[in-house]
Amino acid sequence: MKERTAGPALLLLPALVALGVFFLYPLVSMLVSAFTDPEPGLGNFAWFFGEQANLQVLGRTFGTAFWVTLVALALSYPYAYAMTIAGAKARAVLTLLVLVPFWTSLMVRTFAWVILLQDTGVINKMLGVLGMGPFSLIRTQTGVVIGMVQLLMPFMVLPLYAVMSGIDRRLLPAATSLGAHPVKAFLKVYVPLSLPGVSAGCLTVFISALGFYVTPALLGSPTDALISQQIFTQVNGLLKWGRGGAMGVVLLGLTLAMIALLALTLRRTGRKVTG
């Protein structure tokens, strides 16, 4: 009996060791440096909350993540819905288009956006043909949002499709046969059933967007830096490990608080629906 229970535990051992070395150890080191470097106390946190520029960077980071999540949801929801109603061949093509970004380096895709978003790039040339532009897309928050949305859309599409594919499509014709308008039937029947996929996709995209470094650094400007860039500057440029750790702790704490709030909201919503 003991041999049977020891087998699965040994299989988990390599993953647990990797998790401890590559995740827990850096996390603990960051926490320790935030409270001890250069001297023990809360000086690093007092510096962070006492500087208006730090609060602006923190607000800009969460604002950018919010817009990235909102745009990604607006683009991914109809795409995932199209995957559920498409035929087998069309669904395979749509799935392939979602998976292709995973097979391309993030750096390569970001540099591609640098070329596309330039003032003389492909996008502005196409807009010029339509009589619009040119627009300043590179070195702006708009360019950062565009690049991050493209990179993070697969993390929104896949959870949405996983939930939508399990929804009985006969519910919509049943609602319309009972007198509901097709749009109202979709909003009242289909959308609520897809909310687990919406919440999972939004949470994944939002948290991922909070920690993006390469894309904002290449597509954005130094005046619109996000907190990941500020952490890099404090640690790598100024060698202020304590300040960088404090910024990481603040970001981690706010992220965990938002996850807890979302979980509580979803639990209450589920209870109301069940009731």
CYANA upper distance limits for C-alpha pairs under 8 A (distance plus 0.5 A):
  1 MET  CA      5 THR  CA      7.09
  2 LYS  CA      6 ALA  CA      6.56
  3 GLU  CA      7 GLY  CA      6.79
  4 ARG  CA      8 PRO  CA      8.08
  5 THR  CA      9 ALA  CA      7.34
  6 ALA  CA     10 LEU  CA      6.69
  7 GLY  CA     11 LEU  CA      6.97
  8 PRO  CA     12 LEU  CA      6.94
  9 ALA  CA     13 LEU  CA      6.93
 10 LEU  CA     14 PRO  CA      8.34
 12 LEU  CA     16 LEU  CA      6.67
 13 LEU  CA     17 VAL  CA      6.61
 14 PRO  CA     18 ALA  CA      6.68
 15 ALA  CA     19 LEU  CA      6.55
 16 LEU  CA     20 GLY  CA      6.59
 17 VAL  CA     21 VAL  CA      6.63
 18 ALA  CA     22 PHE  CA      6.33
 18 ALA  CA     23 PHE  CA      8.27
 19 LEU  CA     23 PHE  CA      5.79
 19 LEU  CA     24 LEU  CA      7.00
 20 GLY  CA     24 LEU  CA      5.18
 20 GLY  CA     25 TYR  CA      6.47
 21 VAL  CA     25 TYR  CA      5.96
 21 VAL  CA     26 PRO  CA      8.11
 22 PHE  CA     26 PRO  CA      7.10
 23 PHE  CA     27 LEU  CA      6.61
 24 LEU  CA     28 VAL  CA      6.53
 25 TYR  CA     29 SER  CA      6.57
 26 PRO  CA     30 MET  CA      6.59
 27 LEU  CA     31 LEU  CA      6.80
 28 VAL  CA     32 VAL  CA      6.60
 29 SER  CA     33 SER  CA      6.59
 30 MET  CA     34 ALA  CA      6.60
 30 MET  CA    242 GLY  CA      8.39
 30 MET  CA    245 GLY  CA      5.34
 30 MET  CA    246 ALA  CA      8.29
 30 MET  CA    248 GLY  CA      7.93
 30 MET  CA    249 VAL  CA      8.07
 31 LEU  CA     35 PHE  CA      7.18
 31 LEU  CA    245 GLY  CA      6.84
 31 LEU  CA    246 ALA  CA      8.02
 31 LEU  CA    249 VAL  CA      7.19
 32 VAL  CA     36 THR  CA      6.50
 32 VAL  CA     37 ASP  CA      8.44
 33 SER  CA     37 ASP  CA      5.50
 33 SER  CA     38 PRO  CA      8.48
 33 SER  CA    241 TRP  CA      6.87
 33 SER  CA    242 GLY  CA      5.33
 33 SER  CA    245 GLY  CA      6.47
 33 SER  CA    246 ALA  CA      8.40
 34 ALA  CA     44 ASN  CA      7.01
 34 ALA  CA     45 PHE  CA      8.40
 34 ALA  CA    241 TRP  CA      7.90
 34 ALA  CA    242 GLY  CA      4.87
 34 ALA  CA    243 ARG  CA      6.87
 34 ALA  CA    244 GLY  CA      7.85
 34 ALA  CA    245 GLY  CA      5.03
 34 ALA  CA    246 ALA  CA      5.10
 34 ALA  CA    249 VAL  CA      8.00
 35 PHE  CA     39 GLU  CA      8.08
 35 PHE  CA     40 PRO  CA      6.05
 35 PHE  CA     41 GLY  CA      5.98
 35 PHE  CA     42 LEU  CA      6.52
 35 PHE  CA     43 GLY  CA      8.30
 35 PHE  CA     44 ASN  CA      7.71
 35 PHE  CA    242 GLY  CA      7.45
 35 PHE  CA    246 ALA  CA      8.11
 36 THR  CA     40 PRO  CA      4.42
 36 THR  CA     41 GLY  CA      6.84
 36 THR  CA    242 GLY  CA      7.48
 37 ASP  CA    241 TRP  CA      7.22
 37 ASP  CA    242 GLY  CA      5.08
 37 ASP  CA    243 ARG  CA      8.45
 38 PRO  CA    242 GLY  CA      6.94
 42 LEU  CA     46 ALA  CA      6.70
 43 GLY  CA     47 TRP  CA      6.62
 44 ASN  CA     48 PHE  CA      6.74
 44 ASN  CA    242 GLY  CA      6.77
 44 ASN  CA    243 ARG  CA      5.73
 44 ASN  CA    246 ALA  CA      6.47
 45 PHE  CA     49 PHE  CA      6.68
 45 PHE  CA    243 ARG  CA      8.11
 45 PHE  CA    246 ALA  CA      6.41
 45 PHE  CA    247 MET  CA      8.38
 46 ALA  CA     50 GLY  CA      6.20
 47 TRP  CA     51 GLU  CA      6.71
 47 TRP  CA    243 ARG  CA      8.42
 48 PHE  CA     54 ASN  CA      6.49
 48 PHE  CA     55 LEU  CA      8.09
 48 PHE  CA    243 ARG  CA      8.01
 48 PHE  CA    246 ALA  CA      8.00
 48 PHE  CA    247 MET  CA      7.64
 49 PHE  CA     54 ASN  CA      7.50
 49 PHE  CA     55 LEU  CA      7.17
 51 GLU  CA     55 LEU  CA      7.38
 52 GLN  CA     56 GLN  CA      6.77
 53 ALA  CA     57 VAL  CA      6.72
 54 ASN  CA     58 LEU  CA      6.69
 55 LEU  CA     59 GLY  CA      6.60
 56 GLN  CA     60 ARG  CA      6.50
 57 VAL  CA     61 THR  CA      6.59
 57 VAL  CA    224 ASP  CA      8.27
 57 VAL  CA    225 ALA  CA      7.25
 57 VAL  CA    226 LEU  CA      6.14
 57 VAL  CA    227 ILE  CA      6.32
 58 LEU  CA     62 PHE  CA      6.94
 58 LEU  CA    226 LEU  CA      7.63
 58 LEU  CA    227 ILE  CA      6.49
 59 GLY  CA     63 GLY  CA      6.47
 60 ARG  CA     64 THR  CA      6.45
 60 ARG  CA    224 ASP  CA      8.27
 60 ARG  CA    226 LEU  CA      7.04
 61 THR  CA     65 ALA  CA      6.72
 61 THR  CA    210 LEU  CA      6.75
 61 THR  CA    226 LEU  CA      5.63
 61 THR  CA    227 ILE  CA      6.68
 62 PHE  CA     66 PHE  CA      6.56
 62 PHE  CA    210 LEU  CA      7.14
 63 GLY  CA     67 TRP  CA      6.84
 64 THR  CA     68 VAL  CA      6.61
 64 THR  CA    141 GLN  CA      8.22
 64 THR  CA    145 VAL  CA      7.34
 64 THR  CA    209 ALA  CA      8.28
 65 ALA  CA     69 THR  CA      6.58
 65 ALA  CA    205 VAL  CA      8.42
 65 ALA  CA    206 PHE  CA      5.88
 65 ALA  CA    207 ILE  CA      8.21
 65 ALA  CA    209 ALA  CA      5.60
 65 ALA  CA    210 LEU  CA      6.30
 66 PHE  CA     70 LEU  CA      6.63
 66 PHE  CA    206 PHE  CA      7.07
 67 TRP  CA     71 VAL  CA      6.53
 67 TRP  CA    145 VAL  CA      7.62
 68 VAL  CA     72 ALA  CA      6.44
 68 VAL  CA    145 VAL  CA      6.09
 68 VAL  CA    146 ILE  CA      8.32
 68 VAL  CA    148 MET  CA      7.15
 68 VAL  CA    149 VAL  CA      6.00
 68 VAL  CA    205 VAL  CA      8.28
 68 VAL  CA    206 PHE  CA      7.92
 68 VAL  CA    209 ALA  CA      7.82
 69 THR  CA     73 LEU  CA      6.55
 69 THR  CA    149 VAL  CA      8.03
 69 THR  CA    202 CYS  CA      6.38
 69 THR  CA    205 VAL  CA      6.39
 69 THR  CA    206 PHE  CA      6.14
 70 LEU  CA     74 ALA  CA      6.73
 70 LEU  CA    202 CYS  CA      8.49
 71 VAL  CA     75 LEU  CA      6.74
 71 VAL  CA    149 VAL  CA      7.45
 72 ALA  CA     76 SER  CA      6.27
 72 ALA  CA    149 VAL  CA      6.05
 72 ALA  CA    150 GLN  CA      8.39
 72 ALA  CA    152 LEU  CA      7.92
 72 ALA  CA    153 MET  CA      6.11
 72 ALA  CA    156 MET  CA      7.34
 73 LEU  CA     77 TYR  CA      6.24
 73 LEU  CA    156 MET  CA      7.19
 73 LEU  CA    198 VAL  CA      8.13
 73 LEU  CA    201 GLY  CA      8.43
 73 LEU  CA    202 CYS  CA      7.66
 74 ALA  CA     78 PRO  CA      7.94
 75 LEU  CA     79 TYR  CA      7.13
 76 SER  CA     80 ALA  CA      6.41
 76 SER  CA    153 MET  CA      7.08
 76 SER  CA    156 MET  CA      6.77
 76 SER  CA    157 VAL  CA      5.70
 76 SER  CA    160 LEU  CA      8.37
 77 TYR  CA     81 TYR  CA      6.66
 77 TYR  CA    157 VAL  CA      7.50
 77 TYR  CA    160 LEU  CA      7.40
 78 PRO  CA     82 ALA  CA      6.51
 79 TYR  CA     83 MET  CA      6.90
 79 TYR  CA    157 VAL  CA      7.76
 80 ALA  CA     84 THR  CA      7.14
 80 ALA  CA    157 VAL  CA      6.15
 80 ALA  CA    158 LEU  CA      8.05
 80 ALA  CA    160 LEU  CA      6.58
 80 ALA  CA    161 TYR  CA      5.50
 80 ALA  CA    164 MET  CA      8.06
 81 TYR  CA     85 ILE  CA      7.13
 81 TYR  CA    161 TYR  CA      7.51
 81 TYR  CA    164 MET  CA      7.43
 82 ALA  CA     86 ALA  CA      6.37
 83 MET  CA     90 ALA  CA      8.26
 83 MET  CA     91 ARG  CA      5.75
 83 MET  CA     94 LEU  CA      7.06
 83 MET  CA     95 THR  CA      8.12
 83 MET  CA    161 TYR  CA      7.66
 84 THR  CA     91 ARG  CA      8.00
 84 THR  CA    161 TYR  CA      7.57
 84 THR  CA    164 MET  CA      7.35
 84 THR  CA    165 SER  CA      6.23
 86 ALA  CA     90 ALA  CA      6.24
 86 ALA  CA     91 ARG  CA      6.02
 87 GLY  CA     91 ARG  CA      6.34
 88 ALA  CA     92 ALA  CA      6.69
 89 LYS  CA     93 VAL  CA      6.90
 90 ALA  CA     94 LEU  CA      6.70
 91 ARG  CA     95 THR  CA      6.50
 92 ALA  CA     96 LEU  CA      6.59
 93 VAL  CA     97 LEU  CA      6.78
 94 LEU  CA     98 VAL  CA      6.98
 95 THR  CA     99 LEU  CA      6.80
 96 LEU  CA    100 VAL  CA      6.49
 97 LEU  CA    101 PRO  CA      8.19
 98 VAL  CA    153 MET  CA      8.48
 98 VAL  CA    154 PRO  CA      6.07
 98 VAL  CA    157 VAL  CA      8.11
 99 LEU  CA    103 TRP  CA      7.63
 99 LEU  CA    154 PRO  CA      7.61
100 VAL  CA    104 THR  CA      7.40
101 PRO  CA    105 SER  CA      8.37
101 PRO  CA    151 LEU  CA      7.74
101 PRO  CA    154 PRO  CA      8.35
104 THR  CA    108 VAL  CA      7.48
104 THR  CA    109 ARG  CA      7.50
105 SER  CA    109 ARG  CA      6.88
106 LEU  CA    110 THR  CA      6.62
106 LEU  CA    151 LEU  CA      8.09
107 MET  CA    111 PHE  CA      6.68
107 MET  CA    214 VAL  CA      7.84
108 VAL  CA    112 ALA  CA      6.68
109 ARG  CA    113 TRP  CA      6.95
109 ARG  CA    151 LEU  CA      8.40
110 THR  CA    114 VAL  CA      6.89
110 THR  CA    147 GLY  CA      7.29
110 THR  CA    214 VAL  CA      8.26
110 THR  CA    215 THR  CA      6.49
110 THR  CA    218 LEU  CA      7.87
110 THR  CA    219 LEU  CA      8.30
111 PHE  CA    115 ILE  CA      7.04
111 PHE  CA    218 LEU  CA      8.16
112 ALA  CA    116 LEU  CA      6.78
113 TRP  CA    117 LEU  CA      6.29
113 TRP  CA    147 GLY  CA      6.95
113 TRP  CA    219 LEU  CA      8.25
114 VAL  CA    118 GLN  CA      6.82
114 VAL  CA    138 ILE  CA      7.38
114 VAL  CA    218 LEU  CA      7.73
114 VAL  CA    219 LEU  CA      6.81
115 ILE  CA    121 GLY  CA      6.50
115 ILE  CA    122 VAL  CA      8.24
116 LEU  CA    121 GLY  CA      5.39
116 LEU  CA    122 VAL  CA      5.71
116 LEU  CA    123 ILE  CA      6.36
117 LEU  CA    121 GLY  CA      6.13
117 LEU  CA    122 VAL  CA      7.73
117 LEU  CA    123 ILE  CA      6.74
117 LEU  CA    124 ASN  CA      7.79
117 LEU  CA    137 LEU  CA      5.97
117 LEU  CA    138 ILE  CA      5.85
117 LEU  CA    143 GLY  CA      7.52
118 GLN  CA    122 VAL  CA      8.31
118 GLN  CA    124 ASN  CA      8.05
118 GLN  CA    136 SER  CA      8.21
118 GLN  CA    137 LEU  CA      7.20
118 GLN  CA    138 ILE  CA      6.07
119 ASP  CA    124 ASN  CA      6.81
119 ASP  CA    134 PRO  CA      7.22
119 ASP  CA    135 PHE  CA      7.42
119 ASP  CA    136 SER  CA      6.73
119 ASP  CA    137 LEU  CA      7.66
119 ASP  CA    138 ILE  CA      7.80
120 THR  CA    124 ASN  CA      6.76
120 THR  CA    125 LYS  CA      7.13
121 GLY  CA    125 LYS  CA      6.75
122 VAL  CA    126 MET  CA      6.66
123 ILE  CA    127 LEU  CA      6.72
124 ASN  CA    128 GLY  CA      6.49
124 ASN  CA    133 GLY  CA      6.94
124 ASN  CA    134 PRO  CA      5.90
124 ASN  CA    135 PHE  CA      7.15
125 LYS  CA    129 VAL  CA      6.91
125 LYS  CA    134 PRO  CA      8.22
126 MET  CA    130 LEU  CA      7.18
127 LEU  CA    131 GLY  CA      6.84
127 LEU  CA    132 MET  CA      5.52
127 LEU  CA    133 GLY  CA      6.42
127 LEU  CA    134 PRO  CA      7.60
128 GLY  CA    132 MET  CA      5.57
128 GLY  CA    133 GLY  CA      6.25
128 GLY  CA    134 PRO  CA      7.05
136 SER  CA    140 THR  CA      7.73
137 LEU  CA    142 THR  CA      6.68
137 LEU  CA    143 GLY  CA      5.42
138 ILE  CA    142 THR  CA      8.46
138 ILE  CA    143 GLY  CA      5.91
138 ILE  CA    144 VAL  CA      8.48
138 ILE  CA    219 LEU  CA      6.17
138 ILE  CA    220 GLY  CA      7.25
139 ARG  CA    143 GLY  CA      7.22
139 ARG  CA    144 VAL  CA      8.27
139 ARG  CA    218 LEU  CA      8.27
139 ARG  CA    219 LEU  CA      5.69
139 ARG  CA    220 GLY  CA      4.55
139 ARG  CA    221 SER  CA      5.16
140 THR  CA    144 VAL  CA      7.01
140 THR  CA    219 LEU  CA      7.48
140 THR  CA    220 GLY  CA      5.57
140 THR  CA    221 SER  CA      6.76
140 THR  CA    224 ASP  CA      8.10
141 GLN  CA    145 VAL  CA      6.65
141 GLN  CA    220 GLY  CA      6.56
141 GLN  CA    224 ASP  CA      7.61
142 THR  CA    146 ILE  CA      6.70
143 GLY  CA    147 GLY  CA      6.68
143 GLY  CA    219 LEU  CA      6.46
143 GLY  CA    220 GLY  CA      7.34
144 VAL  CA    148 MET  CA      6.58
144 VAL  CA    215 THR  CA      7.10
144 VAL  CA    216 PRO  CA      6.00
144 VAL  CA    219 LEU  CA      5.88
144 VAL  CA    220 GLY  CA      6.18
145 VAL  CA    149 VAL  CA      6.43
146 ILE  CA    150 GLN  CA      6.91
147 GLY  CA    151 LEU  CA      6.87
147 GLY  CA    215 THR  CA      7.28
147 GLY  CA    219 LEU  CA      8.11
148 MET  CA    152 LEU  CA      6.52
148 MET  CA    209 ALA  CA      7.76
148 MET  CA    215 THR  CA      7.24
149 VAL  CA    153 MET  CA      6.22
152 LEU  CA    156 MET  CA      7.47
152 LEU  CA    205 VAL  CA      6.63
152 LEU  CA    208 SER  CA      8.43
152 LEU  CA    209 ALA  CA      8.47
153 MET  CA    157 VAL  CA      6.60
153 MET  CA    205 VAL  CA      8.33
154 PRO  CA    158 LEU  CA      6.49
155 PHE  CA    159 PRO  CA      7.45
155 PHE  CA    201 GLY  CA      6.62
155 PHE  CA    204 THR  CA      7.17
155 PHE  CA    205 VAL  CA      6.85
156 MET  CA    160 LEU  CA      6.90
156 MET  CA    198 VAL  CA      8.21
156 MET  CA    200 ALA  CA      8.40
156 MET  CA    201 GLY  CA      4.78
156 MET  CA    202 CYS  CA      7.14
156 MET  CA    204 THR  CA      7.97
156 MET  CA    205 VAL  CA      7.12
157 VAL  CA    161 TYR  CA      6.53
157 VAL  CA    201 GLY  CA      7.79
158 LEU  CA    162 ALA  CA      6.57
158 LEU  CA    201 GLY  CA      8.31
159 PRO  CA    163 VAL  CA      6.88
159 PRO  CA    197 GLY  CA      5.55
159 PRO  CA    198 VAL  CA      7.93
159 PRO  CA    200 ALA  CA      6.93
159 PRO  CA    201 GLY  CA      6.14
160 LEU  CA    164 MET  CA      6.48
160 LEU  CA    194 SER  CA      7.59
160 LEU  CA    197 GLY  CA      4.91
160 LEU  CA    198 VAL  CA      6.56
160 LEU  CA    201 GLY  CA      7.25
161 TYR  CA    165 SER  CA      6.26
161 TYR  CA    197 GLY  CA      8.07
162 ALA  CA    166 GLY  CA      7.48
162 ALA  CA    197 GLY  CA      7.73
163 VAL  CA    167 ILE  CA      7.42
163 VAL  CA    194 SER  CA      6.56
163 VAL  CA    196 PRO  CA      7.56
163 VAL  CA    197 GLY  CA      5.89
164 MET  CA    193 LEU  CA      8.49
164 MET  CA    194 SER  CA      6.43
164 MET  CA    197 GLY  CA      8.11
167 ILE  CA    190 TYR  CA      8.27
167 ILE  CA    193 LEU  CA      7.63
167 ILE  CA    194 SER  CA      8.30
169 ARG  CA    173 PRO  CA      8.19
170 ARG  CA    174 ALA  CA      6.68
171 LEU  CA    175 ALA  CA      6.64
171 LEU  CA    189 VAL  CA      7.90
171 LEU  CA    190 TYR  CA      8.40
172 LEU  CA    176 THR  CA      6.79
172 LEU  CA    182 PRO  CA      7.98
172 LEU  CA    185 ALA  CA      6.64
172 LEU  CA    186 PHE  CA      7.14
172 LEU  CA    189 VAL  CA      7.64
172 LEU  CA    190 TYR  CA      7.78
173 PRO  CA    177 SER  CA      6.49
174 ALA  CA    178 LEU  CA      6.93
175 ALA  CA    179 GLY  CA      7.33
175 ALA  CA    180 ALA  CA      6.19
175 ALA  CA    182 PRO  CA      8.49
175 ALA  CA    185 ALA  CA      6.36
175 ALA  CA    189 VAL  CA      8.42
176 THR  CA    180 ALA  CA      5.10
176 THR  CA    181 HIS  CA      6.48
176 THR  CA    182 PRO  CA      6.45
176 THR  CA    185 ALA  CA      7.05
180 ALA  CA    184 LYS  CA      6.83
180 ALA  CA    185 ALA  CA      6.23
181 HIS  CA    185 ALA  CA      6.42
182 PRO  CA    186 PHE  CA      6.63
183 VAL  CA    187 LEU  CA      6.75
184 LYS  CA    188 LYS  CA      6.35
185 ALA  CA    189 VAL  CA      6.02
185 ALA  CA    190 TYR  CA      7.68
186 PHE  CA    190 TYR  CA      5.41
186 PHE  CA    191 VAL  CA      6.81
187 LEU  CA    191 VAL  CA      5.70
187 LEU  CA    192 PRO  CA      7.90
188 LYS  CA    192 PRO  CA      7.13
189 VAL  CA    193 LEU  CA      7.21
190 TYR  CA    194 SER  CA      6.91
191 VAL  CA    195 LEU  CA      6.93
194 SER  CA    198 VAL  CA      6.95
195 LEU  CA    199 SER  CA      6.52
196 PRO  CA    200 ALA  CA      6.64
197 GLY  CA    201 GLY  CA      6.47
198 VAL  CA    202 CYS  CA      6.44
199 SER  CA    203 LEU  CA      6.45
200 ALA  CA    204 THR  CA      6.69
201 GLY  CA    205 VAL  CA      6.58
202 CYS  CA    206 PHE  CA      6.32
203 LEU  CA    207 ILE  CA      6.57
203 LEU  CA    259 ILE  CA      8.21
204 THR  CA    208 SER  CA      6.58
205 VAL  CA    209 ALA  CA      6.48
206 PHE  CA    210 LEU  CA      6.89
207 ILE  CA    211 GLY  CA      7.58
207 ILE  CA    255 THR  CA      7.64
208 SER  CA    212 PHE  CA      7.15
210 LEU  CA    228 SER  CA      8.38
211 GLY  CA    227 ILE  CA      8.38
211 GLY  CA    228 SER  CA      6.42
212 PHE  CA    216 PRO  CA      7.43
212 PHE  CA    228 SER  CA      7.15
213 TYR  CA    217 ALA  CA      6.54
213 TYR  CA    226 LEU  CA      8.38
213 TYR  CA    228 SER  CA      6.07
213 TYR  CA    229 GLN  CA      6.59
214 VAL  CA    218 LEU  CA      6.69
215 THR  CA    219 LEU  CA      6.32
215 THR  CA    220 GLY  CA      8.11
216 PRO  CA    220 GLY  CA      5.35
216 PRO  CA    221 SER  CA      8.24
216 PRO  CA    225 ALA  CA      7.65
216 PRO  CA    226 LEU  CA      7.70
217 ALA  CA    221 SER  CA      7.60
217 ALA  CA    222 PRO  CA      8.24
217 ALA  CA    225 ALA  CA      7.95
217 ALA  CA    229 GLN  CA      7.56
220 GLY  CA    224 ASP  CA      7.09
220 GLY  CA    225 ALA  CA      7.63
221 SER  CA    225 ALA  CA      6.98
225 ALA  CA    229 GLN  CA      6.58
225 ALA  CA    230 GLN  CA      7.50
226 LEU  CA    230 GLN  CA      7.05
227 ILE  CA    231 ILE  CA      6.61
227 ILE  CA    247 MET  CA      8.09
228 SER  CA    232 PHE  CA      6.82
229 GLN  CA    233 THR  CA      6.74
230 GLN  CA    234 GLN  CA      6.68
230 GLN  CA    244 GLY  CA      8.33
231 ILE  CA    235 VAL  CA      6.62
231 ILE  CA    243 ARG  CA      8.39
231 ILE  CA    244 GLY  CA      5.33
231 ILE  CA    245 GLY  CA      8.33
231 ILE  CA    247 MET  CA      7.18
231 ILE  CA    248 GLY  CA      7.86
232 PHE  CA    236 ASN  CA      6.01
232 PHE  CA    237 GLY  CA      7.65
232 PHE  CA    244 GLY  CA      7.95
233 THR  CA    237 GLY  CA      5.28
233 THR  CA    238 LEU  CA      6.85
234 GLN  CA    238 LEU  CA      5.46
234 GLN  CA    239 LEU  CA      6.45
234 GLN  CA    240 LYS  CA      5.60
234 GLN  CA    241 TRP  CA      7.32
234 GLN  CA    243 ARG  CA      7.14
234 GLN  CA    244 GLY  CA      5.98
235 VAL  CA    239 LEU  CA      5.07
235 VAL  CA    240 LYS  CA      5.63
235 VAL  CA    241 TRP  CA      5.57
235 VAL  CA    243 ARG  CA      8.32
235 VAL  CA    244 GLY  CA      6.18
236 ASN  CA    240 LYS  CA      8.46
240 LYS  CA    244 GLY  CA      6.78
241 TRP  CA    245 GLY  CA      6.47
242 GLY  CA    246 ALA  CA      6.60
243 ARG  CA    247 MET  CA      6.77
244 GLY  CA    248 GLY  CA      6.78
245 GLY  CA    249 VAL  CA      6.60
246 ALA  CA    250 VAL  CA      6.68
247 MET  CA    251 LEU  CA      6.71
248 GLY  CA    252 LEU  CA      6.52
249 VAL  CA    253 GLY  CA      6.45
250 VAL  CA    254 LEU  CA      6.68
251 LEU  CA    255 THR  CA      6.62
252 LEU  CA    256 LEU  CA      6.68
253 GLY  CA    257 ALA  CA      6.66
254 LEU  CA    258 MET  CA      6.72
255 THR  CA    259 ILE  CA      6.78
256 LEU  CA    260 ALA  CA      6.67
257 ALA  CA    261 LEU  CA      6.65
258 MET  CA    262 LEU  CA      6.56
259 ILE  CA    263 ALA  CA      6.60
260 ALA  CA    264 LEU  CA      6.66
261 LEU  CA    265 THR  CA      6.64
262 LEU  CA    266 LEU  CA      6.60
263 ALA  CA    267 ARG  CA      6.60
264 LEU  CA    268 ARG  CA      6.76
265 THR  CA    269 THR  CA      6.59
266 LEU  CA    270 GLY  CA      6.47
267 ARG  CA    271 ARG  CA      6.76
268 ARG  CA    272 LYS  CA      6.80
269 THR  CA    273 VAL  CA      6.73
270 GLY  CA    274 THR  CA      6.52
271 ARG  CA    275 GLY  CA      6.45
